[in-house]
Amino acid sequence: MGEDMEKKKIHLQIITPRGLKIDERADMVVMRCVNGDMGILAGHEETSAALGDGILRIINDGVEQKIALFGGAAIVKDDKVSILTSIAQRPDEIDLTRAEGDRKQAELLLQERSDDLKMQSYQILLRRALVRIEVSVYPQDEDD
């Protein structure tokens, strides 16, 4: 059974401008694409997707990790998921105080009702802050 389970894993690589960030095997990867979430299991058809700002979930042997991921592209081919992104942060890499400050600032700015372009950038700031907050408070060492 161990070998069969190993064959059903997918290989996940996340590459940022600083190099290879994550290189591991997983049972499932759920990524936030620009048009909704996409779950990838072994045997998934070949595809590519544009990624939005959101939480990347890595599920392996019943344990879930969350990564804050901001934009990029994903390529799925031959049981391998390759993600190219400018920013990918694990919970311990997130400054929660700064993210909370960004959230508060964005919420205040959104109340001011300025032009559409400014409103859009404030919404992005708020979304990124909320993603960072959720990932940073996610327990890392759960053995469920």
C-alpha positions as CSV (number, residue, x, y, z in Angstrom):
1,M,0.0,0.0,0.0
2,G,2.9,2.4,0.7
3,E,4.2,2.3,-2.8
4,D,0.7,2.7,-4.3
5,M,0.1,5.8,-2.1
6,E,3.5,7.2,-3.2
7,K,2.5,6.8,-6.8
8,K,-0.6,8.9,-6.2
9,K,1.4,12.0,-5.0
10,I,2.0,15.1,-7.0
11,H,5.3,17.0,-7.2
12,L,4.9,20.7,-6.2
13,Q,7.5,23.3,-7.0
14,I,7.1,27.0,-6.2
15,I,9.6,29.3,-7.8
16,T,10.0,32.9,-6.9
17,P,12.6,35.5,-8.1
18,R,14.8,34.3,-5.2
19,G,14.8,30.7,-6.5
20,L,13.1,27.5,-5.6
21,K,10.9,28.1,-2.5
22,I,9.0,24.8,-2.2
23,D,9.9,21.4,-3.6
24,E,7.8,18.6,-2.2
25,R,5.3,15.9,-2.8
26,A,1.7,16.2,-1.8
27,D,-1.6,14.4,-2.1
28,M,-3.4,17.5,-3.3
29,V,-2.8,21.2,-4.0
30,V,-5.6,23.8,-4.0
31,M,-4.7,27.1,-5.6
32,R,-6.5,30.4,-6.0
33,C,-6.8,31.1,-9.7
34,V,-8.1,34.4,-11.1
35,N,-11.5,32.7,-11.8
36,G,-11.8,30.6,-8.7
37,D,-10.1,27.8,-6.8
38,M,-8.6,24.8,-8.6
39,G,-7.7,21.5,-6.8
40,I,-5.0,19.3,-8.3
41,L,-4.6,15.6,-7.6
42,A,-2.3,13.0,-9.2
43,G,-3.5,12.2,-12.8
44,H,-4.9,15.7,-13.4
45,E,-5.0,16.7,-17.0
46,E,-2.4,19.0,-18.4
47,T,-3.3,22.6,-17.9
48,S,-2.1,26.1,-17.0
49,A,-3.7,28.8,-15.0
50,A,-3.2,32.4,-14.0
51,L,-3.1,32.8,-10.2
52,G,-4.7,35.5,-8.1
53,D,-3.9,36.7,-4.7
54,G,-4.9,34.0,-2.2
55,I,-4.1,31.0,-0.1
56,L,-2.4,28.0,-1.6
57,R,-3.3,24.8,0.3
58,I,-1.0,21.8,0.3
59,I,-2.5,18.6,1.7
60,N,-0.2,15.7,2.4
61,D,-0.9,12.6,4.6
62,G,-3.8,14.4,6.3
63,V,-1.8,17.5,7.2
64,E,-2.6,20.9,5.5
65,Q,-0.2,23.7,5.0
66,K,-1.2,27.2,3.9
67,I,1.0,29.5,1.9
68,A,0.2,33.2,1.1
69,L,0.7,33.5,-2.7
70,F,0.3,36.7,-4.7
71,G,-0.3,36.2,-8.4
72,G,1.7,34.2,-10.9
73,A,1.2,31.2,-13.1
74,A,0.7,27.5,-12.6
75,I,1.6,24.7,-15.0
76,V,0.2,21.2,-14.4
77,K,1.9,18.4,-16.4
78,D,2.8,14.8,-15.7
79,D,1.7,14.8,-12.0
80,K,3.8,18.0,-11.4
81,V,2.6,21.4,-10.4
82,S,5.0,24.2,-11.2
83,I,4.1,27.6,-9.8
84,L,5.9,30.8,-10.8
85,T,5.1,33.7,-8.5
86,S,6.7,36.9,-7.2
87,I,5.6,36.3,-3.6
88,A,5.0,33.1,-1.6
89,Q,5.1,33.3,2.2
90,R,4.8,30.5,4.8
91,P,3.1,31.4,8.1
92,D,6.4,32.1,9.9
93,E,7.5,34.5,7.2
94,I,4.6,36.8,7.7
95,D,4.7,39.9,9.9
96,L,1.3,39.7,11.6
97,T,1.5,43.2,13.1
98,R,2.3,44.7,9.7
99,A,-0.5,42.8,8.0
100,E,-3.0,44.0,10.7
101,G,-1.8,47.5,10.1
102,D,-2.2,47.2,6.4
103,R,-5.7,45.8,6.9
104,K,-6.7,48.7,9.1
105,Q,-5.2,51.3,6.8
106,A,-7.0,49.8,3.7
107,E,-10.3,49.7,5.5
108,L,-10.0,53.4,6.5
109,L,-9.0,54.4,2.9
110,L,-11.9,52.4,1.4
111,Q,-14.3,54.4,3.6
112,E,-13.0,57.7,2.0
113,R,-14.6,56.9,-1.4
114,S,-11.9,58.1,-3.8
115,D,-11.5,57.5,-7.5
116,D,-11.8,54.0,-8.9
117,L,-8.1,53.3,-9.4
118,K,-7.3,54.2,-5.8
119,M,-10.2,52.2,-4.6
120,Q,-9.0,49.2,-6.5
121,S,-5.5,49.5,-5.1
122,Y,-6.9,49.8,-1.5
123,Q,-9.0,46.6,-2.2
124,I,-5.8,44.8,-3.3
125,L,-4.0,46.0,-0.1
126,L,-6.9,44.8,2.0
127,R,-7.1,41.4,0.2
128,R,-3.4,40.8,0.6
129,A,-3.5,41.8,4.3
130,L,-6.4,39.4,5.0
131,V,-4.6,36.6,3.2
132,R,-1.4,37.2,5.2
133,I,-3.4,37.3,8.5
134,E,-5.2,34.0,7.7
135,V,-2.0,32.2,6.8
136,S,0.0,33.6,9.7
137,V,-2.5,32.4,12.3
138,Y,-2.9,29.0,10.8
139,P,-1.4,26.3,13.0
140,Q,1.7,24.8,11.4
141,D,2.4,21.7,13.4
142,E,-0.9,19.9,13.6
143,D,-0.8,16.1,13.6
144,D,-4.4,15.3,13.0
